[in-house]
Amino acid sequence: MGNRPNDPDADVALRCFSEPVLRKELWQGLDQADIDWLNSVAVCRRYESDDVVFHQGDACKGVYIVRDGLTAVRKTSANGESTLLRLENAGDLMGYRPFLASEPHQATAEVIQPGNICFVRTPLLRDLLLKRPAFGVALLKRVSRDLGEAEQRFQNAVTMSLRERLAHWLLLMKGPYGTETADGKTMLELPISRRDMAEMLGVRSESLSRTIHQMSEDGVLRFSGHRAWINDPDELINELSQYLER
């Protein structure tokens, strides 16, 4: 894990709510006056790879808005095992659950790809929630969606084989990180390491490597570093179809 940046100066000229941020559903119910106000109160800082935005157990003093870059949210168990919970990119809000529950951060946010992250203090966000109840509803929708995704991950871990979980995850990554090659294959420029992939899938790195090797032997895909080539996305869909038909 990296360390926090050494108290970098806030970039007062940087507007938090860029166009990519505003594309996220959470912010679309706010009017321009609200956006201008948030831009005026948000404190934006530059983070480099491996910088830590907040640690698990830290007091929650507000929420963080990812302006650009990519941040991993990890949770560490009592026995020291780390689990990568999710990836946060432009427009995502971090720390809203401890903010709503008035509790410490339950996970650590570590930057994977450099970018700017903006901080809004708790009293200011509370003012916005009181003034704009629709924003509170949107925030509750986000919480509900996250809970649903967590339940789905748990069900997948219990009922799916690792091969099926990997196929499902790669299909989810295909949209944001995939491009079609000249020979008709799909190349994924994955933003995380093999170890992080294993954490997200809830397995050991060795087990993931064996599954990738088997799928490569079967001609389904090929990995090299952070890149994966899917020979035919329909083959991944077929992997999931067999699970759904059981």
C-alpha positions, 0 to 999 in steps of 0.5 A: 500500500502507498502513503498519503501525499504529503499534504499537497496544496489544493488546486483552487482553479480546478473545477471538480465537476467536469463533463465526465463527472456530470455524466454519472446519474448521481449528479444529474438531478442537480441544477447549475447553481448546485454544481457551481456551489459544489465547485466552489466548496470542493477541495481538489487534490492531485493523487499519484499511483499508490497514494492513499486517499483514506485508510480503513478505520479513519474518521469520516470527515466528508466524501470524495468525488473522483474527477479523473483517474482510477481508485481501488477500494479495498477492505482488509479482514481481521486476519490481514487478507485484502479484498478489492471491493470495487473500482471508482472512476470519474464521477464516482462518490467515495465515502458516502456510506460512512458519511450516511452512517456516521461511522469510520471508513470501512475500507481503504481507497488507493489510487491506481491511475493518477488523477484528481480527487475532490473532497466535500466536508460533511456539513456542506454535503448535509446542507445540500441534502437538506436543500435538494431531497432529490439528491438524497434519493439518488444517493439512496439509489446508489447505496441500494445498487451497491448492496445489490451488487454485493449480494450478487458477488456473494451469490456468484462466489457460492454458486459459480465456478471460478471459470464462470466468474472470470468469464462474467468479470471479463464481459463486464470489463469489455465495455469500458476497457475493450477494443476490437482488433483488426482480426476480430478479437477483443482486446482488454486493457485491464486497469488492475494487476492479476493479484487485484483480479484475484481479490475481486473474484475472491480467490488466490492468485495461483487459482486464478492463474491456473484457470487463465492457463486452462482457458488459454489452452482451450482457445478462449482467451490469452493474457499478457501483462495487463492485456487480455485478448478474447478470441470470441466474446460469444465463448465467454457468454457460452460459459455463463449460459452453461451456469444459467442452464444448471 
